[in-house]
Amino acid sequence: MKNENATNKYDITRYDFVLDDSKIAVKPYLKRDEARLLVFDRAKCAMSSKNFGDIIDYFNSGDMLILNETKVFKARLYGTKNESGARVELLLLKRTGENRFSALVKPSRRIKTGVRLAIDGGLLEAEAVGRADADGAWVFEFEKKELKNRDIFELVDMCGHVPLPPYIIKNKPVKTARGQAYEDDQIDREGYQTVYAKEHGSVAAPTAGFHFTPELLEKLASKGVLIEKIILHVGLGTFKLVEKDDIRDHTMHKEVIKIDKEAYARIIGFIRNKNEKKLFCCGTTSVRTIESIDRVALDAPGGSYCAETDLFIYDGYNFKNADAIITNFHLPRSTLLMMVSAFMGNDKMKMAYDYAINNDFMFYSYGDAMLII
């Protein structure tokens, strides 16, 4: 039986806050590093408001910055049932084989084993081969109708649509105070992707990285900052809100980690010998990777260290490797917010979020950023 006092510490209501819709960013900045930056110093319990480009001032030569180079693929597909012509929507979750994906289906009642779908665009057909193991998802085997020499991700990107978060509404007016924003067609092509995205596999972007530009990364490297890339393919589980009254009862979905073996050696070497140097993680996905790094194992044929992680970080977690976090402002009752609370303390998290709300910082995927040091 759980101790009542301990249960109170993990009460879901500790992660509630009220946010007006006008504070939700619906389009990204065109000039990424012009986003605002809230800097929170945990030791001093002090805050300051900066522009994101000023983040370079908080790095010292020899510090390390971890970036997640996963790439969002166009995971939302539309098609028709071959036998009836009924319309079906697929949201691909994870690649499970060479031409297989697990996927959520709308409407789910129209799917049973053996059902075949013609995917809009004419490049693919899909067959339901059975149930997946989570959230009512199905596994689909895709058949390439054309361009059979192309990787399945390429064809999915040709046929699919970016699975933008539901609070992003295209053509919704953007407050001029946010500066110049992307046009709607650029959101699909450029805006919902980091500038260093490399390997397809995510259904949602590691959004803290949106604020970096190639020029800012070059400045950091010139200052002597060690920049290392990892991959954690983001699934919907990362963004699923916690519905349990006691957050410890929430189950995290597993997500795939991959780290190039040379990068792994450099990161491990830094962690073991960093002394006064700091390890900065860009985004909660980088934090989960770095805090799960003891779980990875070498995949010799692939030349990388791999693992699946279901690490759920909440208040009371003892951080082993991350010294500073760059993150956006997250939804109430999200595992992302709980990680931030664990890193800075629940009271300090609430202090920072109150400050952000009262000082017109923009929230969520396309919003402004916070550096926690």
N, C-alpha and C positions, 0 to 999 in steps of 0.2 A: 504493500500500500504506500502511496506517495505521501510524504510529509506535507501537511496543509500549507505551512509557511513556504516550503520549496515550490509548491504548486503556484502560489501567488506570484512568485518570481517569474514564472513562465506563463503567466496569464496572457492570452491573446490581446486583451484590451490595452496592454502596455505598448502596443505597436499601432495604435490608432492615432490619426490626426485628421483634421478637416481641411480640405483644399478647395478653393474656388476654381471653377473651370477655366477662368481667365489666366490661371497660373500654370496651366498644362500646355506645354509647347507642342504644336501640331505640325510644325515643319522645322527642319534643321537650319542652322545658320549656313549661309553660303560661304562665308569666311569662318572656317571652323574654330580657329583659335581666338575669335572675338567673343566667344561665350564668356559668361562671368564665372568666377572661381571664388568659392568660399573656402578660406584656409582655416582649419581648426587645429590649434596646438593643444594636444591632450594634457601635457605636463603643466602648461600655464593656464589651461581652461580659457583660452583667448581666441577670438575670431577676428578675421580681417577679410575685406572684400577686395578682390583683384580681378583682372582679366586673365583668361586662361593662359595667354602667352607669357604671363608673369611667373608661371609655374617653374620656369628654369631657375629662378632665384632660390628655390628651395632644394635644389640638388647640389651636391658637391662632387668634385672629381673623384672617381672611384666608386660612387654609388651605382646601383644596378636598377634598371627599369625593366619590368616584365610586361610584355604585350601579347595579347591573344590574337594570333593571325588567322583564326577561323573565318570562313567566308559564308555569308548567308546565301542560300540558294532559293530559287523561286518555288517554294514548297507548296503553294496553293494551286491545284490543278482543277479544271472543270472538264467534264465529259458527259457522255451519254451511254446508257446501257444498250448493248448491241441488240438484245432481244426485244426491247420495248421502246427505246428512244428516250426513256426518262432521264432527266438531268440529275447529275451527281457531282458533288464537290469533294475533293480529297485534300487533306492537309497532311503532307508527308512529314513524318516525325524523325525517322532514323533509317539510314541505309543498313540493311541486314544481310545483304548478299550482293553479288555482282550487279544484278538487275532487280533487286528486291528492296522494298521499303515497307516499314510499318506506317500506317496512316489512319487518321480519323476520317470518318465518312459522314456526310450530310446528304440526304437523310439516311441514317444508318439502317432503317428498316428495309431499304431497297437492296441490301447486300447480303449475299449468302455465298458459301463456297462454290466456286465455279463461275460466278458471274463475271462477264467480260465487259470492259468499258473501252469506248473509243475516246481518246483524250483530244480535247480541242487543239487544233494546230496540225493534226494528222500525222504526227511523227511517232506516236506511241499508242499502244493498246495496253491494258492492264487487266490481269485476272486475279480475283480474290482467291487466295490459296488457304486461308485459315485465319483464326483469331490470333492476335498478338497477346502479349502478357500484361498489358497495362491500359487502363482507361477506356476499355471498349474498342481499342484499335484493331484494325485488320492488317494482315500482311498481303501485299500485292506483288505479283511477278509482272514486270514490264517487258513488253516485246517491242523492239525497235522496228517500225514500219519502213523508215528511211534512214539514211546516214548511219548505217549499221556499224561503221568503224569508229563512231564517236562514243565517248564515255557517256554513261546514262545521265550524269549530272548536266552535261552540255545540252542534251535533248530536253531534260526537265526545265532547264533555264529558258530554252526556246519556247516552250509551251506554257510555262507557269507564270505565276504572279507572286510578287514579294508579299509575304504574310505580315503586313504591317500591324502593329498593336491596335486594338480596337478603339483606343482613345484618340488615334490620329485620324482626322477627317479631312480628306482632300477638299480643296477649295474653301475651307473655312478661313475667314479673315485672320491675318496675322497682325498682332499689335506692332506698330511701327517702332516701338521702343526696343524691340528685339533686334533691330537691324535688318539687313537684307537677308532674305531666305531663299531656299531653293524653289524653283517652279515645280509643279506637280510631276511632270515627266522625269525631272531630274531626281526626284525622291526614289523612284524605282531603279534608275540607272546608277545613281551615285550616292544619294543622301543616306540611305539605310545600309551603309557599309563603311568600315574604316578604310583609311588610305593604304593600310598595309595588309589588308585581307588577302589571303593566299589560297587556302585549301577549303573547298566546298564541304559543308557538313552541318551548318547551323540553321535552325529555323527562326532564330532571333539573334540580333546582333549584340556583341559585347559593347554596349553603348557608351561607356566611359571613354572608349578610344576614339569616338567621333570627333573629339576636340583637337586631336593631333593632326598637324600638317607635315608634309615632307620637310619643309623648311625648319619647323620647330624641332623635329627629330634630329635634323642635321646640327642645329645649334646645341642640343643636348650632347650629341656625340662629340662635338668640338670641345665642349667643356670637360670631357673626360668621363661622361656617364656611360656605363656599360649597358647596352640595349640588347636584351635577349627575347626571342620569340618562342612562345609555346602554343599549343593548340588544345582548346577544350571546345568540343562541338556542343553548342547550346541547344538544349531541348526545351520543350514547353514546361517541363517540370520546374526549371529554374524560376519561371515567372508565375507559376501557379500559386495563388494566394492560400495561406494557411487557414483551414476551416475548423481546426480543432481548438477547443477552449484552452487546453494545455498544449503548448507548441511542441512539446516533446513527443506528442502522439502523431505528429506529422511525418509522413514518409517521403523522403526525397527520391526522385528518379535518378537512375544512373546515367552519367554522361561520359563520353569518351575523351580521354587525355592522350595526347601524343607529343613527345618532345624529341627532337633530333638529338642523336647521341652526343654530338659535339657540344650542342647547347646544354644538354643535361650535365655534362662534365663541368662546363663552366659555371653553371648555376650551383651545383653541389659544392664545387670548390669555393665559390663566393660565400655560400651559407656557412661553411665550416671555418672560413678564415676572414670573415668580414670585419671583425674588430669594431671600429667606430663607424664603419660604412653602413649605409642603409639600403634595404631592399624595398623598392617601391613597386607595388602591384597596381597595374591599370585595370580597374574593374573587378567586380566580385568573381568573375570567372577565372581571372589570373590568381586571385587569392585562393580559390578552391583548388586550383592546380598546384600552387606552391605549397599549400598546407597538406596536400595529398601526395607530395612527391615521394614519400617513403613507400607508397603503394605500387609504384611503377616497376615494370620489368622489361628487360631488353627483348625486343623483337628483332633478332639478328637479320633475317631476310629483309625486313623493312628498314633497318638502320636507324631505329628510333626506340625510345622507351615509351611503353603504352600501359594504360590501365583504364578501368572504369571507376568513377568515384560517385558515391552517394553521400558524401560528407555534408552534413547539415551543421552550419556554424551559428550558434545562438549564444545568449548571455551565459557566461561561465566557461566558455571555451578558452583554452590556453593556446594562444597563437605561438607557433614554433618558429616561423620563418619570416613572415611579413612584418615590416617595420613601418610602412606608410601605405595608404590606400588612396587611389584616385577613383572617384565614383560619382555617379549622377545622383539625383534625388529620387527616391523610390516610392512605390505605392505602399499605402498602409497594409499591414498584415502580410507583407511579402517576406520570403526568406532572405531577400536581398537587404531589406531594412533590418532584419534580425542580425545579419552578419555585421552591418555597420554598428548596430547597438552593442554587439559583443566586442567590437574593436575599440570603441570609444566610451562605452558605458551608456546605459539607458538614459540617465539624466542628461548627459552631455549630448546624446543624439537628439533628444527632445529640444534642448537648448538651441542646437544648430538648426533644426528644422523650423522652429519658431522664428529664428532670425531670418532664415531664407524666405519664409512665407511673408513676414512683415517687411522685407526689403526687396520684394518683387523679383526674386530669383525664379526662374522657370523650371518646371519639374518634368520628370520622366524621361523617356528615351532621347528626345531631341532637346532636352532642357539643359540647364547650366550644370556646373560641376562642383565637387567638393574635394579638397585635399585634406586628408586627416594625417597629421604627423605626430 
